[in-house]
C-alpha cells in the first residue's frame, strides 16, 4: 500500500553506509559528520563549567546503543549515565550529540566511531531533545526521474513508524501487556512496549488514511483516543495494563512535511538532501518516493 499517487522512481537505498548520512539538528544547528582541522585544534581542550561533557558521536555502520555501551565500558560506568536525544540508523554514517558525566570523562578510541566537538554543559542530554535530522541520501539505480518533481509537491506525508522500529518487538510487547510473557525487569521490556505503541499508531493511521486527525495517541495509561482504544480492544489490552511498565503514552503527529534542500541526478542514481522533524522516518518517505516494493 502506498499513500501517494506519483509513480515510483525505483532504485535501492543503503547500498553502503555513505549512501545514507544522518546529521542531528538542534535549534537550527546541524551536527555534521566531518571533522575539520579547526575542530581538531579546538578539541584539544574541553571548555565550559558544566557537569556534563557534550560531544558529537560520529559512527559508521553501527547501532547507537552498541557504541554507547562501548563508551560506557571503556569509562567504567553504567550506560544509563550517558545521554542521547535519539537512535540513529545502523547501516548509515551518522552524527549526533551525546553527554557523558564530566567526572568520568576521558577521550577514548572507538570501533568505526569517534567523538568530537567537546563542551561542558549543565544538563544531561535527554531523549527527544533535538529539533530533527538532516538526511543526505543516494538512491542507486533509479528507473525514472520525472516522478521526483510531482512527489516534492506533496504538502504532507504519513508519519508512520519505519519497519526498523519493529522486528518482532511489537509482538513481544503485546505478550508482556497481556501477561503472556514473564517479566524479567530488563530494560529491553520498555523497548518492546514502545514497539507495540508504535504498531498500534501505524494500524490506526493506515486505517484512517488522509482523514486522520492532526494527532493520534501512542497508547498508555494516561493517553489514548477512540481510535487507539479500538485497536487495544482487538488485542485484549487495556490502557491500565501499561502502568506496570510506566508507559504513560503520548501524542504523535499524523503527518509531517519534509524540508527539501537539494537533489542531483548522477548517472542513474539520485542524490537527495532533506530535513525531517524529530521522530519522522526517512525510510517511510523514501518508500513512497521509490515504490520499489
One Martini backbone bead per residue (centre of mass of N, CA, C, O) as a GRO file, in nm:
protein
  293
    1UNK     BB    1   0.095   0.037   0.024
    2UNK     BB    2   0.021   0.366  -0.098
    3UNK     BB    3  -0.030   0.716  -0.058
    4UNK     BB    4   0.083   0.798  -0.323
    5UNK     BB    5   0.040   0.873  -0.690
    6UNK     BB    6   0.309   0.865  -0.774
    7UNK     BB    7   0.554   0.753  -0.937
    8UNK     BB    8   0.814   0.555  -0.919
    9UNK     BB    9   1.179   0.558  -0.928
   10UNK     BB   10   1.311   0.356  -0.776
   11UNK     BB   11   1.555   0.163  -0.638
   12UNK     BB   12   1.831   0.190  -0.388
   13UNK     BB   13   1.922   0.167  -0.049
   14UNK     BB   14   2.196   0.118   0.143
   15UNK     BB   15   2.457  -0.002  -0.011
   16UNK     BB   16   2.606   0.206   0.176
   17UNK     BB   17   2.666   0.408   0.437
   18UNK     BB   18   2.725   0.674   0.254
   19UNK     BB   19   2.417   0.672   0.137
   20UNK     BB   20   2.342   0.736   0.462
   21UNK     BB   21   2.303   1.048   0.603
   22UNK     BB   22   2.300   1.156   0.954
   23UNK     BB   23   2.206   1.481   1.099
   24UNK     BB   24   2.173   1.654   1.369
   25UNK     BB   25   1.914   1.881   1.492
   26UNK     BB   26   1.955   2.199   1.687
   27UNK     BB   27   1.840   2.500   1.675
   28UNK     BB   28   1.974   2.516   1.361
   29UNK     BB   29   2.192   2.302   1.420
   30UNK     BB   30   2.441   2.106   1.255
   31UNK     BB   31   2.567   1.788   1.315
   32UNK     BB   32   2.857   1.680   1.171
   33UNK     BB   33   3.070   1.438   1.024
   34UNK     BB   34   3.290   1.619   1.003
   35UNK     BB   35   3.664   1.706   1.051
   36UNK     BB   36   3.824   1.974   1.110
   37UNK     BB   37   4.113   2.131   1.193
   38UNK     BB   38   3.975   2.331   1.388
   39UNK     BB   39   3.830   2.119   1.560
   40UNK     BB   40   4.083   1.966   1.654
   41UNK     BB   41   4.204   2.201   1.810
   42UNK     BB   42   3.962   2.259   1.998
   43UNK     BB   43   3.970   1.950   2.121
   44UNK     BB   44   4.218   1.986   2.317
   45UNK     BB   45   3.979   2.127   2.464
   46UNK     BB   46   3.754   2.154   2.750
   47UNK     BB   47   3.484   2.361   2.773
   48UNK     BB   48   3.357   2.471   3.071
   49UNK     BB   49   3.130   2.418   3.382
   50UNK     BB   50   2.988   2.168   3.360
   51UNK     BB   51   2.881   1.820   3.441
   52UNK     BB   52   2.869   1.783   3.119
   53UNK     BB   53   2.982   1.618   2.837
   54UNK     BB   54   2.962   1.724   2.513
   55UNK     BB   55   2.923   1.525   2.207
   56UNK     BB   56   3.008   1.410   1.889
   57UNK     BB   57   2.875   1.127   1.734
   58UNK     BB   58   3.052   0.927   1.501
   59UNK     BB   59   2.911   0.675   1.281
   60UNK     BB   60   2.968   0.342   1.122
   61UNK     BB   61   2.779   0.076   1.098
   62UNK     BB   62   2.619   0.145   1.380
   63UNK     BB   63   2.476   0.117   1.679
   64UNK     BB   64   2.409   0.334   1.919
   65UNK     BB   65   2.403   0.144   2.174
   66UNK     BB   66   2.671   0.000   2.117
   67UNK     BB   67   2.851   0.251   2.147
   68UNK     BB   68   2.764   0.330   2.432
   69UNK     BB   69   2.863   0.067   2.563
   70UNK     BB   70   3.160   0.107   2.488
   71UNK     BB   71   3.204   0.370   2.639
   72UNK     BB   72   3.120   0.274   2.921
   73UNK     BB   73   3.333   0.051   2.948
   74UNK     BB   74   3.586   0.244   2.916
   75UNK     BB   75   3.480   0.424   3.175
   76UNK     BB   76   3.337   0.245   3.403
   77UNK     BB   77   3.019   0.264   3.335
   78UNK     BB   78   2.697   0.309   3.313
   79UNK     BB   79   2.494   0.368   3.040
   80UNK     BB   80   2.278   0.551   3.195
   81UNK     BB   81   2.482   0.812   3.207
   82UNK     BB   82   2.417   0.845   2.921
   83UNK     BB   83   2.335   1.078   2.663
   84UNK     BB   84   2.046   1.104   2.431
   85UNK     BB   85   1.804   1.191   2.175
   86UNK     BB   86   1.859   0.942   1.966
   87UNK     BB   87   1.828   0.711   1.722
   88UNK     BB   88   2.031   0.571   1.470
   89UNK     BB   89   2.115   0.437   1.201
   90UNK     BB   90   2.313   0.178   1.109
   91UNK     BB   91   2.317   0.182   0.787
   92UNK     BB   92   2.533   0.442   0.833
   93UNK     BB   93   2.618   0.794   0.853
   94UNK     BB   94   2.651   0.953   1.177
   95UNK     BB   95   2.527   1.241   1.380
   96UNK     BB   96   2.548   1.305   1.742
   97UNK     BB   97   2.452   1.389   2.057
   98UNK     BB   98   2.627   1.350   2.368
   99UNK     BB   99   2.658   1.248   2.719
  100UNK     BB  100   2.903   1.295   2.991
  101UNK     BB  101   3.027   1.269   3.280
  102UNK     BB  102   3.286   1.458   3.382
  103UNK     BB  103   3.415   1.266   3.606
  104UNK     BB  104   3.438   1.027   3.360
  105UNK     BB  105   3.597   1.171   3.150
  106UNK     BB  106   3.744   1.049   2.838
  107UNK     BB  107   3.936   0.977   2.578
  108UNK     BB  108   3.827   0.746   2.321
  109UNK     BB  109   3.845   0.462   2.141
  110UNK     BB  110   3.664   0.351   1.843
  111UNK     BB  111   3.460   0.151   1.655
  112UNK     BB  112   3.351   0.312   1.390
  113UNK     BB  113   3.420   0.575   1.578
  114UNK     BB  114   3.371   0.919   1.713
  115UNK     BB  115   3.474   1.210   1.896
  116UNK     BB  116   3.347   1.557   1.920
  117UNK     BB  117   3.278   1.866   2.020
  118UNK     BB  118   3.360   1.973   2.305
  119UNK     BB  119   3.150   2.036   2.604
  120UNK     BB  120   3.037   2.204   2.891
  121UNK     BB  121   2.737   2.121   3.067
  122UNK     BB  122   2.459   2.113   3.280
  123UNK     BB  123   2.310   1.894   3.098
  124UNK     BB  124   2.162   1.621   3.014
  125UNK     BB  125   2.081   1.432   2.755
  126UNK     BB  126   1.761   1.386   2.614
  127UNK     BB  127   1.504   1.245   2.501
  128UNK     BB  128   1.401   1.461   2.232
  129UNK     BB  129   1.653   1.686   2.225
  130UNK     BB  130   1.544   1.773   1.925
  131UNK     BB  131   1.440   1.881   1.605
  132UNK     BB  132   1.609   1.687   1.398
  133UNK     BB  133   1.699   1.569   1.059
  134UNK     BB  134   1.962   1.524   0.828
  135UNK     BB  135   1.951   1.406   0.488
  136UNK     BB  136   2.187   1.207   0.286
  137UNK     BB  137   2.098   1.054  -0.024
  138UNK     BB  138   2.148   0.749  -0.215
  139UNK     BB  139   1.989   0.638  -0.511
  140UNK     BB  140   2.012   0.340  -0.675
  141UNK     BB  141   1.893   0.271  -0.981
  142UNK     BB  142   1.699   0.443  -1.128
  143UNK     BB  143   1.416   0.457  -1.364
  144UNK     BB  144   1.307   0.757  -1.292
  145UNK     BB  145   1.265   1.120  -1.266
  146UNK     BB  146   0.986   1.279  -1.280
  147UNK     BB  147   0.838   1.197  -1.003
  148UNK     BB  148   0.993   1.383  -0.808
  149UNK     BB  149   0.839   1.656  -0.865
  150UNK     BB  150   0.560   1.560  -0.774
  151UNK     BB  151   0.641   1.465  -0.489
  152UNK     BB  152   0.746   1.755  -0.383
  153UNK     BB  153   0.437   1.876  -0.377
  154UNK     BB  154   0.374   1.753  -0.129
  155UNK     BB  155   0.253   1.858   0.194
  156UNK     BB  156   0.224   1.551   0.299
  157UNK     BB  157   0.302   1.275   0.529
  158UNK     BB  158   0.314   0.983   0.679
  159UNK     BB  159   0.392   0.923   1.037
  160UNK     BB  160   0.530   0.660   1.026
  161UNK     BB  161   0.674   0.386   1.132
  162UNK     BB  162   0.941   0.211   1.080
  163UNK     BB  163   1.045  -0.113   1.045
  164UNK     BB  164   1.294  -0.080   1.247
  165UNK     BB  165   1.099  -0.068   1.508
  166UNK     BB  166   1.044  -0.379   1.518
  167UNK     BB  167   1.119  -0.705   1.465
  168UNK     BB  168   0.895  -0.832   1.685
  169UNK     BB  169   0.865  -0.643   1.940
  170UNK     BB  170   0.553  -0.600   1.936
  171UNK     BB  171   0.476  -0.888   2.021
  172UNK     BB  172   0.620  -0.884   2.293
  173UNK     BB  173   0.460  -0.645   2.405
  174UNK     BB  174   0.184  -0.783   2.397
  175UNK     BB  175   0.256  -1.018   2.588
  176UNK     BB  176   0.320  -0.843   2.833
  177UNK     BB  177   0.041  -0.699   2.857
  178UNK     BB  178  -0.115  -0.995   2.875
  179UNK     BB  179   0.075  -1.199   3.047
  180UNK     BB  180   0.242  -1.413   2.840
  181UNK     BB  181   0.505  -1.288   2.963
  182UNK     BB  182   0.784  -1.282   3.145
  183UNK     BB  183   0.911  -1.084   3.377
  184UNK     BB  184   1.270  -0.939   3.415
  185UNK     BB  185   1.357  -0.626   3.431
  186UNK     BB  186   1.433  -0.532   3.154
  187UNK     BB  187   1.505  -0.272   2.937
  188UNK     BB  188   1.369  -0.419   2.689
  189UNK     BB  189   1.070  -0.396   2.769
  190UNK     BB  190   1.027  -0.100   2.680
  191UNK     BB  191   1.088  -0.152   2.382
  192UNK     BB  192   0.843  -0.335   2.338
  193UNK     BB  193   0.628  -0.127   2.413
  194UNK     BB  194   0.704   0.087   2.205
  195UNK     BB  195   0.648  -0.096   1.959
  196UNK     BB  196   0.349  -0.135   2.016
  197UNK     BB  197   0.262   0.159   2.004
  198UNK     BB  198   0.355   0.197   1.708
  199UNK     BB  199   0.172  -0.019   1.586
  200UNK     BB  200  -0.095   0.110   1.661
  201UNK     BB  201  -0.052   0.372   1.513
  202UNK     BB  202  -0.025   0.250   1.227
  203UNK     BB  203  -0.302   0.118   1.217
  204UNK     BB  204  -0.467   0.374   1.243
  205UNK     BB  205  -0.351   0.539   1.005
  206UNK     BB  206  -0.412   0.327   0.783
  207UNK     BB  207  -0.722   0.334   0.834
  208UNK     BB  208  -0.776   0.657   0.804
  209UNK     BB  209  -0.576   0.815   0.657
  210UNK     BB  210  -0.621   1.138   0.538
  211UNK     BB  211  -0.855   1.163   0.781
  212UNK     BB  212  -0.679   1.207   0.999
  213UNK     BB  213  -0.587   1.347   1.262
  214UNK     BB  214  -0.335   1.539   1.376
  215UNK     BB  215  -0.359   1.337   1.623
  216UNK     BB  216  -0.221   1.039   1.776
  217UNK     BB  217  -0.211   0.793   1.997
  218UNK     BB  218   0.018   0.667   2.227
  219UNK     BB  219  -0.048   0.425   2.419
  220UNK     BB  220  -0.160   0.453   2.768
  221UNK     BB  221  -0.252   0.531   3.096
  222UNK     BB  222  -0.291   0.856   2.987
  223UNK     BB  223  -0.310   0.773   2.668
  224UNK     BB  224  -0.595   0.807   2.447
  225UNK     BB  225  -0.827   0.702   2.193
  226UNK     BB  226  -1.075   0.580   2.003
  227UNK     BB  227  -0.877   0.438   1.804
  228UNK     BB  228  -0.677   0.295   1.999
  229UNK     BB  229  -0.890   0.151   2.171
  230UNK     BB  230  -0.987  -0.037   1.948
  231UNK     BB  231  -0.714  -0.185   1.914
  232UNK     BB  232  -0.680  -0.284   2.203
  233UNK     BB  233  -0.934  -0.461   2.208
  234UNK     BB  234  -0.842  -0.657   1.987
  235UNK     BB  235  -0.581  -0.738   2.184
  236UNK     BB  236  -0.656  -0.739   2.496
  237UNK     BB  237  -0.611  -0.431   2.591
  238UNK     BB  238  -0.541  -0.195   2.850
  239UNK     BB  239  -0.439   0.101   2.963
  240UNK     BB  240  -0.354  -0.011   3.258
  241UNK     BB  241  -0.129  -0.213   3.150
  242UNK     BB  242   0.101   0.017   3.128
  243UNK     BB  243   0.180   0.091   3.424
  244UNK     BB  244   0.401  -0.135   3.492
  245UNK     BB  245   0.585   0.028   3.253
  246UNK     BB  246   0.559   0.343   3.260
  247UNK     BB  247   0.335   0.401   3.018
  248UNK     BB  248   0.167   0.689   2.941
  249UNK     BB  249   0.203   0.818   2.676
  250UNK     BB  250   0.114   0.992   2.361
  251UNK     BB  251   0.154   1.232   2.106
  252UNK     BB  252   0.118   1.211   1.740
  253UNK     BB  253   0.174   1.297   1.442
  254UNK     BB  254   0.028   1.208   1.135
  255UNK     BB  255   0.202   1.433   0.989
  256UNK     BB  256   0.454   1.543   0.748
  257UNK     BB  257   0.710   1.789   0.645
  258UNK     BB  258   0.949   1.834   0.433
  259UNK     BB  259   1.280   1.969   0.380
  260UNK     BB  260   1.400   2.069   0.090
  261UNK     BB  261   1.761   2.101  -0.027
  262UNK     BB  262   1.826   1.878  -0.262
  263UNK     BB  263   1.939   1.769  -0.601
  264UNK     BB  264   2.089   1.487  -0.799
  265UNK     BB  265   2.185   1.352  -1.102
  266UNK     BB  266   2.385   1.026  -1.121
  267UNK     BB  267   2.409   0.797  -1.335
  268UNK     BB  268   2.120   0.662  -1.220
  269UNK     BB  269   2.126   0.844  -0.974
  270UNK     BB  270   2.022   0.986  -0.644
  271UNK     BB  271   2.067   1.295  -0.489
  272UNK     BB  272   1.951   1.366  -0.147
  273UNK     BB  273   1.817   1.649   0.049
  274UNK     BB  274   1.682   1.653   0.392
  275UNK     BB  275   1.434   1.744   0.641
  276UNK     BB  276   1.320   1.620   0.961
  277UNK     BB  277   1.140   1.569   1.210
  278UNK     BB  278   1.122   1.440   1.493
  279UNK     BB  279   1.037   1.090   1.449
  280UNK     BB  280   1.087   1.081   1.151
  281UNK     BB  281   1.102   0.873   0.854
  282UNK     BB  282   1.291   0.828   0.575
  283UNK     BB  283   1.193   0.545   0.480
  284UNK     BB  284   0.901   0.632   0.435
  285UNK     BB  285   0.953   0.845   0.219
  286UNK     BB  286   1.122   0.663   0.019
  287UNK     BB  287   0.906   0.453  -0.036
  288UNK     BB  288   0.715   0.654  -0.182
  289UNK     BB  289   0.918   0.738  -0.403
  290UNK     BB  290   1.005   0.449  -0.517
  291UNK     BB  291   0.823   0.195  -0.528
  292UNK     BB  292   0.993  -0.110  -0.491
  293UNK     BB  293   0.850  -0.308  -0.258
   0.00000   0.00000   0.00000
